[in-house]
Amino acid sequence: MARVRRSLPPRNGPQRAIPDVARCAVSAQRPSADEHGRPLLRVMTLNLAHGRSTGFHQALKLKRTIRRNLNAVADVLRRERPDVVAFQEADGPSFWSGGFDHVEFVAEAAGLEWRLRGQHVVAPRMQYGTAIAARLPLEEPLSVTFAPSPPTFSKGFVVSTVTHPTAPDCPIDIVSVHLDFARAAIRRRQIETLVEELRGRDRLRVVVGDFNTSWGAREKTLRRLADALGLRCHEPEAPLVTFPFHKARLDWIFASRALDIVEHRVLPDVVSDHRGVLAGLRLP
């Protein structure tokens, strides 16, 4: 899945690419439903932290330690059984994190049949970005790397469409996004790029990931996103913590207003410096 077909973007603008969608040799499991049998989409987001868990840096970890950390992630996914999971800081084969594809490893260990990975940082012997793994087929994939923002590394998002088998007329775009951690102005610019790209895809949306900002922040990045795309989230003012180091809520699940959020949890598992977030969305 390392092959990516790139378009020819402006040199200093966002870069668009079509990532390969891979299918694991695992048996598919039945998609989610609520207690009345109505279709339910269970979506999760988790920053994989390059496989280091809560360690200082992945380059200081042995390959077997990184594999053990990612197996712990897969244990959580098997227990929670999301239909779709979004990853950030998701490594392809990289010298500093064991030299293997973390998304492929976790997806196969967790029994998630489909996966794709966007490469927002590519350097000699190093590649990483955002990713999606799912029990449902991933269609119309797109990877967008935001315009360069030195001195911080590039960030971006991947988007792909899923269709619940019991709701074939309700395709939904799933977006895994990672915003700059250092500057509000850069995050606002990145959200503008995200909004522009998604407006060209006329369907319901679920936008999740590590936004590196809170709802009440003065920059109002999350409010801009919600207003521009008609999204809602679970209790935006609630004092939830997804990044314990700063005691902050940085990881979010936004959904089109036609999708009812009937479940929302911050998971307690310590498999990263971020906590996983899980939501159950009832389809219209």
N, C-alpha and C positions, 0 to 999 in steps of 0.2 A: 504494500500500500504506500510505499515511499514515492512512487511516481506521481507527479502533479503536472497537469497541463496548464501552463500559465498564459494569460492574455498579455497584451502589451499596454500597460497603464502609463499614465504620465509618470515621469521619473520620480517626482516628489509627492505624488498623490497616492491614494490607496491602490493596492494591488489585488486584482481579482483572479481567482483560479478555480478550476473544477477538480475537487479532490476525488480520488478513487473511492468507491464504496466496496468494501470487502464483506464476504459472507463466511462465517465460521461453520465448521462441520459439527454443529450441535443441533439437537432436536429443539424445535420451537415449542414454547409454552403458550398456553392460552392467555390472550390479553385480559386486562382487568375489567371488572364490572362492579357496580355497587350492589347493595343488598337486595335490590329489586331486579337485578340482571341488566340494568341499563349500562351502556358503555361508559367506562371510566378510564381516563388516561392518567397514569401515575408517572410523574416526572421528577427526576432528581438532578441536583447539581453538586459537583464536588471539585475543588481545586486539588489536583493530584500532587502538587508540590514536588514534581520531578521524581517522585518515588522515595523521597527522603523521610516521609512521615513528619515528625516534629524535630528531626535532626537539624543541625546547623547548616550543612550544605551537602548536596547529593554527591559531590566529588569526593567527600570524605567517607562515603559508604561503600562497602563491598557489594559486589553484584548479588550475592546471596541475601544480603540484608535488604536490598531494594526489592528483590523478588518476594521476600517475606512480607515486606510492607505492602506491596501490591496485592499479595494474596489476602491480606487482612481487608483491603478494599473490596476484593471479590467476595469475601465472606459477608460483608455488609450488604452487597448487592443481592446475593443469593437469599439473604434473610428478608430484605425489604421488597424484592421483586418489582422494581420499577419497570415500566414498559420502555421508557427512554431515560438515559442518563447522559448529562452533559459534563465534560471534563475541561479543566483549564490547567495550564502548565503541564500539558500532556506530551511526553517525549516520544519521538521516534528514536531510532538507534543513535545514541549519543555517547561520546567518550566519558562524560561526567556522570552518567546514570546507568551504567551497566552494559551499554552497547546493544540494547534490544528495544523493540517497539512496545512501550508500556500500554498503549491502548489495545493492541492485539492481545497482549498477555492478560489484561484484566477482563476483556470481553469474553475470551475463551474460557477463562477460569470461572466467570460468573454465569456462563450459559447465555450470553447475549448474542443473538445470531448475526446482527448487522453492525457495521462500524465504519466510521470515516474519521480522518484526521486532517486538520488544516495546519500548514507549516507557516507560522508567522515569523519565526526566527530560523534562519538557515545559515550555518557557518561550517567550516571544515570539521567533519566528524561530529556535528551537533545539529539537531533540528527539534523544534517543539512548537506547540501552539494550543489551539482548542480542538475539541473532538466531541463526537456523539457516538454512543453505542445504544442499540435498541433491540427489542424483540420483534419489532415491526420493520418491514422494508423501508430503507432510506432512499428517497427519490429526489430528483432535482437538486443535487448538492451544490453548494457554493462556498468557497472560502475567500474571505476578504481580510487582507492585512492593512491595517490603518496606515496613513501617511507616517513617514519616519518622525520620531519624537526624541532625538538624542538629548541627553545622554542615556535615557532609559531604553531598554530593549523594545522592539516592536511588539505591538499587541494586535488583536483582531478578533474575528468571529467566524464560525461556520454555521450554515443553515441548511436544513434538509426537510423535506416534507414526509410526514407519516400519515397513514390512513388506518383508522381502527376498522377491523374487518366487519364489525356490526354497524358501522356508520360510514359506508362507502362514499356518501355524498358530502363528507365533512373532512376534507384534507386539512392538515394543520402543519404550519411551519414551526419547526423546533430550532431555536437559535442558542448556541453556546458562545458567550462573549466574555472577553477579558479586557478591562480598561486599565489605563495607565494608573500607577499607584501614587505618583509624585505630584501631579499638577492638575488642578481643577480645570484650567483652560484647555488642556489637552483632552481631558475626559469629555468636556462639552463638544469639542471638535469631533471626537470619535463617535459620540452619540449622533451627531448630525450625519455622519457617514452611514451609520447603521440605519437610521431612519430613512435616508434617501434610498438605500438598497432595498429595504423591506417594503417600501411603498410600491415598488414595482412588482411585488409578488402578492396578488390579490387573494388572500385567504386568511383564515384565523391564524393567530400567532401565539407562541409561548416563548418568551425571551428570558433566558436564565443565565446565571454565571456569577463571576467575581467582578463586581462593579467598582470595588475599591472606594466606595463612598456610601454614605447613609442617606436616609430619606430627609432628615432634618438639616443636612449640610447646607451652608449658605450658597453653594454653587447651584443647587437645585437640579443637578444632572438627572436624577431619577424621575423627578416630576416632569421634566422636559420630555423624557422618553415616554412616560405613561400618557401624557397629554397628546403627544404627536401621533402615537399609534393606537390610541384608545385602549390602553391596557389597565389592568388592575393587579394589585398584589394583596397578600394577606396582612391585614392590620399594620400598615406601614409605620405607625408610630409606636408599635409594641417594642419593649426593651429586649429584643432577642439578640443573642450573641452568636455570630458564626465565625468570628476571628478572635479567639480568646486573648491573644497577645495584646491586642488593643482594646479588648472588651467592646467590640464593635460589630454591627450587622453589615457586612460587606457583600454577602452572597444572597442573591434574590431570585425569586421566581415571579415573573410577570406573565399574565395571560390576557388574551382578548376578553372583553367584557361579556361576550356570549358564553364563555366557559366559566361555570361555577366552580369556585375553589372550595371543595367540601372537606379537604384534609390539608393540614400544613404542619410540618414538624421540623425542628432542627435536631438532627440525630446526635446522640451523645458519644458516638464512637470516635476514638482518638486515632485516626488513620492518616492525618495530615495536620498542618498548622491551621487549616480551615475545618469547619464542621460541614458535613453534608446537610443539604436541605431537600425535603421531599414534599411534594404536593400531589393531591388527587384532584383531577379536573373532570367534572361531569360535562359530557358533550351535549350540545343543544339537540 
